[in-house]
Amino acid sequence: MLTSWDAEAMNALHQLRWAPLTAFFVLASAWWVKWPLLAAVGAFGDTRAGRRLPRAALAASLAAGLGALAATGLKEVVDRARPPLGDVDVTAVVALPASPSFPSGHAATAFAAATVVAVLHPRLRIPALAIAALVALSRVYLGVHYWSDVTAGSALGVAIGLAIAIVAKRTAKQGDRDAAPLAV
């Protein structure tokens, strides 16, 4: 049932392919968008908050790295074929990655980094999560992932991002207490 839904949803999205939209999604799927751009958004928030240490940028980078590791490990366990290899009706618009399809590493890293930024800088949550959603959507549009791949990758990334953000917040609070002047 999930496999047929995945195929039908992907085919419906592929009916919307249009050259300018394809160019946009190729850009959204670029390596530097899936997490470095989001770490830069976190650094922007850190700068606006007057922090010397780019806490959100570092935490977003760490979350993205952990998201990539977790997704890679799950890919090897699940070993799901990429859409063009599993469904003759699907064509990829970009080069097909050699790794298995499930879960989407792009979605995992993007949502891990975006979630950290969203938690540590709530004013930036909409742009950060919108970038992550575009990255995830681009993978299906381009024909290299199924919807369930990006859904699972996104959920994995959010879980990792929340965990890292909680640790970053607690570490910052502890650092603030340690740096506070002693009461006389």
VOVEX-428425 format. One line per 2 residues: number of its first residue (from 1); their letters; for each residue z, y, x of C-alpha. Coordinates in Angstrom, 3 decimals, always signed. Example, Ala and Ser with C-alpha at 12.3 -4.5 7.8 and 13.67 -1.06 7.14 Angstrom:
<sites>
1> AS> +7.800/-4.500/+12.300; +7.140/-1.060/+13.670
</sites>
This chain:
<sites>
1> ML> +0.000/+0.000/+0.000; +0.942/+2.479/+2.755
3> TS> -2.178/+1.562/+4.705; -4.454/+2.200/+1.736
5> WD> -2.703/+5.496/+0.963; -3.057/+6.529/+4.606
7> AE> -6.782/+5.749/+4.560; -7.408/+7.507/+1.242
9> AM> -5.465/+10.610/+2.273; -7.239/+10.759/+5.600
11> NA> -10.662/+10.394/+3.986; -9.806/+13.194/+1.525
13> LH> -8.834/+15.486/+4.393; -11.978/+14.613/+6.306
15> QL> -14.060/+15.750/+3.333; -12.758/+19.244/+4.150
17> RW> -14.113/+19.260/+7.693; -15.805/+22.545/+8.490
19> AP> -16.817/+23.750/+11.964; -14.544/+26.853/+12.104
21> LT> -11.588/+24.826/+10.775; -12.321/+22.061/+13.270
23> AF> -12.273/+24.583/+16.124; -8.939/+25.930/+14.846
25> FV> -7.389/+22.441/+14.711; -8.723/+21.511/+18.144
27> LA> -6.872/+24.581/+19.418; -3.732/+23.678/+17.427
29> SA> -3.803/+20.217/+19.004; -3.978/+21.503/+22.601
31> WW> -1.244/+20.292/+24.966; +0.191/+23.775/+25.473
33> VK> +0.686/+24.302/+21.722; +2.638/+21.128/+21.008
35> WP> +5.714/+22.304/+22.900; +5.183/+24.954/+25.628
37> LL> +4.229/+27.544/+23.008; +7.344/+26.658/+21.035
39> AA> +9.529/+26.915/+24.142; +8.013/+30.383/+24.656
41> VG> +8.972/+31.295/+21.085; +12.515/+30.177/+21.949
43> AF> +12.438/+32.293/+25.122; +11.347/+35.272/+23.019
45> GD> +14.355/+34.707/+20.755; +16.628/+34.390/+23.784
47> TR> +15.307/+37.673/+25.204; +15.749/+39.474/+21.882
49> AG> +19.321/+38.181/+21.712; +19.987/+39.610/+25.177
51> RR> +20.624/+36.257/+26.826; +20.054/+35.965/+30.550
53> LP> +19.855/+32.187/+30.327; +16.935/+31.088/+28.109
55> RA> +19.076/+28.590/+26.172; +16.645/+27.974/+23.306
57> AL> +13.655/+27.664/+25.630; +15.447/+25.129/+27.832
59> AA> +16.804/+23.191/+24.867; +13.368/+23.151/+23.201
61> SL> +11.803/+21.831/+26.403; +14.461/+19.121/+26.687
63> AA> +13.998/+18.148/+23.039; +10.224/+17.958/+23.488
65> GL> +10.659/+15.725/+26.525; +13.008/+13.406/+24.654
67> GA> +10.647/+13.421/+21.678; +7.770/+12.385/+23.928
69> LA> +9.822/+9.582/+25.477; +10.981/+8.283/+22.106
71> AT> +7.470/+8.422/+20.619; +5.995/+6.629/+23.634
73> GL> +8.591/+3.880/+23.375; +7.948/+3.412/+19.666
75> KE> +4.177/+3.417/+20.205; +4.523/+0.455/+22.558
77> VV> +6.724/-1.451/+20.099; +4.616/-0.788/+16.973
79> DR> +1.192/-0.842/+18.703; -0.775/+0.509/+15.732
81> AR> -4.489/+1.065/+16.281; -5.822/+4.608/+16.096
83> PP> -7.664/+5.439/+12.826; -11.239/+5.114/+14.148
85> LG> -10.363/+1.697/+15.577; -8.661/+0.499/+12.400
87> DV> -10.957/+2.066/+9.786; -14.725/+2.229/+10.233
89> DV> -14.941/+5.160/+7.794; -12.902/+7.415/+10.113
91> TA> -14.438/+9.316/+12.983; -12.452/+11.257/+15.519
93> VV> -13.617/+14.779/+16.310; -11.958/+14.759/+19.748
95> AL> -11.551/+12.158/+22.457; -9.464/+9.260/+21.222
97> PA> -6.213/+8.890/+23.185; -5.694/+5.492/+24.835
99> SP> -2.147/+5.145/+23.493; -1.294/+3.503/+20.163
101> SF> -1.175/+5.630/+17.026; +2.352/+5.275/+15.562
103> PS> +4.236/+7.601/+15.730; +2.450/+10.811/+16.621
105> GH> +3.713/+12.118/+19.945; +2.249/+15.551/+19.219
107> AA> +4.217/+15.756/+15.956; +7.395/+14.431/+17.607
109> TA> +7.320/+16.925/+20.488; +6.271/+19.873/+18.331
111> FA> +8.945/+19.274/+15.705; +11.622/+18.546/+18.311
113> AA> +10.973/+21.883/+20.028; +10.482/+23.790/+16.754
115> TV> +13.691/+22.439/+15.249; +15.713/+23.586/+18.261
117> VA> +14.204/+27.058/+18.009; +14.759/+27.124/+14.227
119> VL> +18.435/+26.223/+14.589; +19.227/+28.473/+17.554
121> HP> +17.156/+31.435/+16.291; +17.002/+31.220/+12.467
123> RL> +14.805/+34.327/+12.240; +12.102/+32.422/+14.146
125> RI> +12.318/+29.236/+12.055; +9.271/+29.952/+9.886
127> PA> +6.840/+30.628/+12.754; +8.268/+27.771/+14.857
129> LA> +8.093/+25.207/+12.055; +4.676/+26.480/+10.947
131> IA> +3.319/+25.905/+14.472; +4.769/+22.382/+14.463
133> AL> +3.265/+21.661/+11.036; -0.151/+22.862/+12.223
135> VA> +0.086/+20.614/+15.274; +0.934/+17.618/+13.077
137> LS> -1.800/+18.388/+10.530; -4.343/+18.848/+13.316
139> RV> -3.851/+15.259/+14.471; -4.843/+13.866/+11.062
141> YL> -7.678/+16.357/+10.571; -9.105/+15.480/+13.979
143> GV> -9.044/+11.772/+13.126; -6.640/+10.549/+15.809
145> HY> -3.610/+9.805/+13.578; -2.795/+8.587/+10.091
147> WS> -0.553/+10.636/+7.806; +2.269/+8.134/+8.247
149> DV> +1.992/+8.573/+12.037; +2.564/+12.317/+11.830
151> TA> +5.236/+11.960/+9.153; +7.214/+9.536/+11.320
153> GS> +6.629/+11.626/+14.451; +7.763/+14.761/+12.621
155> AL> +10.940/+13.064/+11.347; +11.667/+11.723/+14.830
157> GV> +11.172/+15.186/+16.310; +13.418/+16.858/+13.735
159> AI> +16.203/+14.329/+14.406; +15.974/+14.839/+18.161
161> GL> +15.693/+18.611/+17.775; +18.786/+18.766/+15.557
163> AI> +20.794/+16.688/+18.027; +19.780/+18.869/+20.975
165> AI> +20.387/+22.083/+19.019; +23.894/+20.940/+18.056
167> VA> +24.678/+20.135/+21.682; +23.231/+23.486/+22.802
169> KR> +25.328/+25.386/+20.246; +28.507/+23.548/+21.232
171> TA> +27.789/+24.082/+24.920; +27.213/+27.800/+24.305
173> KQ> +30.479/+28.105/+22.361; +32.351/+26.332/+25.148
175> GD> +30.705/+28.583/+27.727; +31.678/+31.653/+25.701
177> RD> +35.300/+30.477/+25.581; +35.304/+29.738/+29.309
179> AA> +33.848/+33.171/+30.115; +36.226/+35.073/+27.826
181> PL> +38.816/+37.179/+29.628; +42.313/+35.781/+29.648
183> AV> +44.719/+37.388/+27.208; +47.521/+39.201/+28.943
</sites>
